[in-house]
């Protein structure tokens, strides 16, 4: 009987921890129409994963062409943060941009097209060996639809 109570308590605690570690915003619904020719949108998302479920992942732009931003400790621009099963979107000027989720890794470079969107996936790995990559629109549409939007509340209560 004691083993059952302990198992039940541990299972309940695990469920509470895991449910509190994803974003709290609305579920993704559709890709935004871009109104201005000189804009591009990048959808950053992190699919649901049991690996590093509590961890919040930062997304950074290296060598940002935007000179009016607050630089982080790596002299780069912090774009946002992702929790498990979450997404956020960010508007950029078209052209080449470099992104990373870890300042100790080489960034990916994406040439953003005017009046278009692209998707960047952050995939969690064991022991913090995450990957960040540009994803084709078809795959992105399938994977991002289950994610929840990051909110200011999520960022205020994150573990990062």
C-alpha positions as CSV (number, residue, x, y, z in Angstrom):
1,X,0.0,0.0,0.0
2,X,2.8,2.4,0.9
3,X,4.5,1.8,-2.5
4,X,1.3,2.6,-4.3
5,X,0.9,5.9,-2.4
6,X,4.5,6.9,-3.1
7,X,4.2,6.0,-6.8
8,X,1.0,8.0,-7.0
9,X,2.5,11.0,-5.3
10,X,5.6,10.9,-7.6
11,X,3.4,10.6,-10.7
12,X,1.3,13.5,-9.6
13,X,4.3,15.7,-8.9
14,X,5.8,14.8,-12.3
15,X,2.6,15.8,-14.0
16,X,2.5,19.1,-12.2
17,X,6.1,19.9,-13.0
18,X,5.7,19.0,-16.7
19,X,2.4,20.8,-17.1
20,X,3.9,24.0,-15.6
21,X,6.8,24.1,-18.0
22,X,5.1,24.8,-21.3
23,X,3.8,28.1,-22.6
24,X,0.5,29.4,-21.4
25,X,-0.6,31.4,-24.5
26,X,-3.1,30.4,-27.2
27,X,-2.5,27.5,-29.5
28,X,-1.0,28.3,-32.9
29,X,-3.7,29.0,-35.4
30,X,-2.3,30.4,-38.6
31,X,0.6,32.2,-40.2
32,X,0.3,35.9,-40.2
33,X,-0.1,37.8,-43.5
34,X,2.8,40.2,-44.0
35,X,1.5,43.7,-44.8
36,X,4.8,45.5,-45.6
37,X,7.1,44.5,-48.5
38,X,10.2,45.3,-46.3
39,X,9.3,42.8,-43.6
40,X,9.9,39.1,-43.1
41,X,8.6,37.0,-40.2
42,X,10.4,34.1,-38.5
43,X,8.4,31.6,-36.5
44,X,10.6,30.1,-33.8
45,X,9.2,27.0,-32.2
46,X,10.1,24.2,-29.9
47,X,8.1,21.0,-30.2
48,X,6.9,19.0,-27.2
49,X,9.7,16.9,-25.8
50,X,10.4,15.1,-22.5
51,X,14.1,16.0,-22.9
52,X,15.0,18.9,-20.7
53,X,11.3,19.7,-20.1
54,X,11.9,22.3,-17.4
55,X,14.6,24.2,-19.4
56,X,13.8,27.5,-21.1
57,X,15.8,28.0,-24.3
58,X,17.0,31.4,-25.5
59,X,17.1,32.4,-29.2
60,X,19.7,34.9,-30.3
61,X,20.6,36.9,-33.4
62,X,24.3,37.2,-34.1
63,X,25.6,40.3,-35.7
64,X,22.2,41.9,-36.0
65,X,21.8,44.5,-38.7
66,X,19.5,46.4,-36.3
67,X,21.8,48.8,-34.4
68,X,19.1,50.0,-32.0
69,X,18.9,47.0,-29.7
70,X,19.9,46.1,-26.2
71,X,22.9,43.9,-26.4
72,X,23.1,40.8,-24.2
73,X,26.3,39.6,-22.5
74,X,27.5,38.0,-25.8
75,X,27.2,41.4,-27.6
76,X,24.2,39.9,-29.6
77,X,20.5,40.5,-29.7
78,X,18.2,38.2,-27.6
79,X,15.2,37.5,-29.8
80,X,13.2,35.6,-27.3
81,X,12.9,32.4,-25.2
82,X,11.1,29.1,-25.8
83,X,9.6,26.7,-23.3
84,X,8.6,23.2,-24.1
85,X,5.9,23.0,-26.7
86,X,5.9,26.7,-27.5
87,X,6.4,29.3,-30.3
88,X,6.9,33.0,-30.9
89,X,7.1,35.1,-34.0
90,X,9.5,38.0,-34.7
91,X,9.6,40.5,-37.6
92,X,12.9,41.2,-39.4
93,X,14.1,43.2,-42.3
94,X,14.7,40.9,-45.3
95,X,18.3,39.7,-45.9
96,X,20.8,37.5,-44.2
97,X,20.4,36.8,-40.5
98,X,22.3,34.5,-38.1
99,X,20.5,32.7,-35.3
100,X,21.6,30.4,-32.5
101,X,20.2,28.9,-29.3
102,X,23.6,28.6,-27.7
103,X,26.4,31.1,-28.0
104,X,29.0,28.4,-27.9
105,X,27.7,26.8,-31.2
106,X,28.0,28.1,-34.8
107,X,24.9,29.9,-35.8
108,X,22.6,29.1,-38.7
109,X,22.4,31.7,-41.5
110,X,19.0,32.3,-43.2
111,X,18.4,34.6,-46.1
112,X,15.0,36.1,-45.3
113,X,12.8,37.0,-48.3
114,X,10.7,40.1,-48.4
115,X,7.0,39.7,-47.7
116,X,7.5,36.1,-46.6
117,X,7.9,33.9,-43.5
118,X,10.2,31.1,-42.5
119,X,10.3,28.7,-39.6
120,X,13.1,27.9,-37.2
121,X,12.9,24.8,-35.0
122,X,14.8,24.4,-31.7
123,X,15.0,20.7,-30.8
124,X,16.0,19.7,-27.4
125,X,18.8,17.1,-26.9
126,X,20.3,15.2,-24.1
127,X,22.6,17.1,-21.8
128,X,21.8,20.4,-23.5
129,X,23.0,19.3,-26.9
130,X,20.1,21.1,-28.7
131,X,19.8,21.8,-32.4
132,X,18.5,24.8,-34.3
133,X,17.5,24.6,-37.9
134,X,15.4,26.2,-40.6
135,X,12.4,24.0,-41.4
136,X,10.5,23.8,-44.6
137,X,7.0,25.3,-44.5
138,X,5.2,22.0,-44.9
139,X,6.9,20.3,-42.0
140,X,6.6,23.5,-39.9
141,X,2.8,23.7,-40.5
142,X,2.4,20.1,-39.3
143,X,4.6,20.6,-36.2
144,X,3.9,24.1,-35.0
145,X,0.1,23.7,-34.9
146,X,0.2,21.9,-31.5
147,X,2.5,24.6,-29.9
148,X,1.4,27.4,-27.6
149,X,2.4,31.0,-27.9
150,X,4.9,32.4,-25.4
151,X,3.5,35.2,-23.3
152,X,5.0,37.9,-21.1
153,X,3.8,35.8,-18.1
154,X,5.8,32.8,-19.4
155,X,8.9,34.9,-19.7
156,X,8.4,36.4,-16.3
157,X,8.1,33.0,-14.7
158,X,10.7,31.1,-16.7
159,X,13.7,29.2,-15.3
160,X,16.3,30.7,-17.6
